[in-house]
Amino acid sequence: MCQRQAKDISQNRGIMAKKSPNTTNTQIRAALRKLFLRSRERAARLKADCYTCQKCGVKQSRAKGREVYVEVHHRQGVLNWDMIFKAIREGLLCNPDELETLCKECHKKHTETENNNRTVPQNGIVQTQGKAV
């Protein structure tokens, strides 16, 4: 770690300039939306419904001047955004002090070693040598 970055992290706890120190729920939701828009599940639903609205029967068209777009809707809605945000924050977007920079090869070796030592309890939180991952 360069000296300036070490100083910034130790003094500001990772806060740089006026940016929020954490990824916002809006950013997480946008990233998940991007993932869903490119998902196989969404593509399969569009194909199964022949790109046709299941309420009114209009078919998707990209013809110039007559564009009609169909969207895929979750019938039950996204049930629990708070639970999704919490899982992402705990399992992926952790405190910068809990992260380290590794080269690709060291990261691969470290991950393989961790995976061999993991246990997954019923609550779904992965444990590695006593630490939640």
Backbone torsions as a table, in degrees:
resi	resn	phi	psi	omega
1	MET	NA	133.7	178.7
2	CYS	-71.3	157.8	-174.0
3	GLN	-61.4	-40.6	-178.3
4	ARG	-63.7	-45.7	179.9
5	GLN	-64.5	-39.9	178.4
6	ALA	-61.8	-41.7	178.7
7	LYS	-64.1	-45.4	179.7
8	ASP	-59.6	-45.2	-177.5
9	ILE	-68.3	-43.3	-178.0
10	SER	-69.3	-37.3	-178.4
11	GLN	-82.8	-39.2	-173.4
12	ASN	-107.5	4.0	-178.2
13	ARG	53.6	39.9	175.5
14	GLY	87.8	-1.9	-179.1
15	ILE	-80.9	123.0	178.8
16	MET	-114.5	132.6	-179.7
17	ALA	51.7	-133.7	-178.0
18	LYS	-106.6	9.5	179.5
19	LYS	-70.2	152.0	175.6
20	SER	-65.7	141.5	-179.9
21	PRO	-71.9	-16.0	-177.5
22	ASN	-119.5	153.6	173.1
23	THR	-67.5	131.4	-175.9
24	THR	-79.0	159.6	176.4
25	ASN	-59.9	-34.9	178.6
26	THR	-62.3	-42.2	178.7
27	GLN	-66.2	-40.5	179.0
28	ILE	-63.8	-47.1	-179.3
29	ARG	-60.7	-41.4	179.0
30	ALA	-63.2	-41.6	178.7
31	ALA	-65.6	-40.6	178.2
32	LEU	-66.9	-36.7	176.9
33	ARG	-62.9	-43.3	177.0
34	LYS	-59.1	-43.9	178.4
35	LEU	-59.8	-46.9	-179.1
36	PHE	-63.6	-40.2	-178.4
37	LEU	-62.6	-22.5	179.5
38	ARG	-108.1	11.1	-174.0
39	SER	-78.7	153.8	176.3
40	ARG	-67.7	-33.4	-179.7
41	GLU	-63.7	-44.7	178.9
42	ARG	-64.5	-45.5	180.0
43	ALA	-61.5	-40.0	179.4
44	ALA	-64.2	-40.2	179.5
45	ARG	-65.9	-44.2	178.4
46	LEU	-60.7	-43.5	-179.8
47	LYS	-65.9	-44.0	-179.3
48	ALA	-62.4	-33.1	-179.6
49	ASP	-94.4	10.1	178.9
50	CYS	53.9	37.1	179.4
51	TYR	51.6	39.7	-176.7
52	THR	-122.7	136.0	177.3
53	CYS	-63.4	128.7	-177.3
54	GLN	-80.9	-6.4	177.1
55	LYS	-94.6	-52.0	-173.7
56	CYS	-110.2	-12.1	176.8
57	GLY	88.0	1.1	178.9
58	VAL	-67.9	139.6	-177.4
59	LYS	-101.7	143.6	178.6
60	GLN	-60.6	139.6	178.5
61	SER	-141.7	139.1	175.6
62	ARG	-115.0	15.2	178.9
63	ALA	-64.3	134.2	-176.4
64	LYS	-58.2	128.3	-180.0
65	GLY	86.0	-12.3	179.4
66	ARG	-130.5	35.8	-177.8
67	GLU	-65.9	130.6	173.6
68	VAL	-135.9	127.9	180.0
69	TYR	-115.8	139.1	174.5
70	VAL	-107.0	153.4	-179.7
71	GLU	-125.3	159.9	177.4
72	VAL	-101.4	128.0	-176.2
73	HIS	-112.8	137.0	173.8
74	HIS	-76.8	115.1	-177.4
75	ARG	-57.5	-39.0	-179.7
76	GLN	-95.6	3.6	-175.6
77	GLY	73.2	171.8	172.9
78	VAL	-83.5	111.9	-164.7
79	LEU	-66.3	-38.9	-173.1
80	ASN	-147.8	84.3	179.7
81	TRP	-60.4	-39.0	-178.7
82	ASP	-59.8	-40.4	178.8
83	MET	-66.8	-39.6	179.0
84	ILE	-64.4	-47.7	179.3
85	PHE	-59.8	-42.9	-179.5
86	LYS	-62.3	-45.3	-179.8
87	ALA	-63.0	-40.4	179.7
88	ILE	-67.0	-43.2	-179.6
89	ARG	-65.6	-40.9	-178.2
90	GLU	-75.3	-36.6	-173.6
91	GLY	-97.4	-17.3	-173.9
92	LEU	-132.2	-48.7	-175.1
93	LEU	-98.8	65.9	-176.6
94	CYS	-86.4	178.4	178.4
95	ASN	-59.5	136.5	179.1
96	PRO	-55.6	-26.1	177.4
97	ASP	-67.1	-18.6	179.6
98	GLU	-92.9	5.9	-178.2
99	LEU	-113.6	157.4	174.0
100	GLU	-145.4	153.2	179.9
101	THR	-94.1	126.7	179.4
102	LEU	-131.5	153.6	171.7
103	CYS	-72.4	165.7	-175.8
104	LYS	-58.3	-42.8	-177.8
105	GLU	-68.0	-44.5	178.1
106	CYS	-65.0	-38.0	178.7
107	HIS	-62.9	-42.8	179.4
108	LYS	-62.1	-47.2	-180.0
109	LYS	-62.8	-43.8	-179.2
110	HIS	-63.8	-43.0	-179.9
111	THR	-64.7	-41.4	178.4
112	GLU	-61.8	-42.9	178.1
113	THR	-62.9	-45.2	178.0
114	GLU	-60.1	-45.3	-177.7
115	ASN	-62.1	-31.7	178.1
116	ASN	-72.6	-21.4	-177.7
117	ASN	-103.3	4.3	-174.2
118	ARG	-84.9	147.7	168.9
119	THR	-130.5	142.3	-179.7
120	VAL	-113.8	106.1	178.8
121	PRO	-74.9	174.9	-177.8
122	GLN	-61.4	-29.6	-179.8
123	ASN	-73.9	-6.0	175.0
124	GLY	83.4	-1.7	179.2
125	ILE	-88.5	118.1	-175.4
126	VAL	-72.2	135.3	178.6
127	GLN	-112.5	131.9	173.8
128	THR	-125.0	110.3	179.4
129	GLN	47.1	48.0	174.6
130	GLY	87.7	-6.4	179.9
131	LYS	-108.4	140.2	174.6
132	ALA	-72.4	137.5	179.3
133	VAL	-116.3	NA	NA
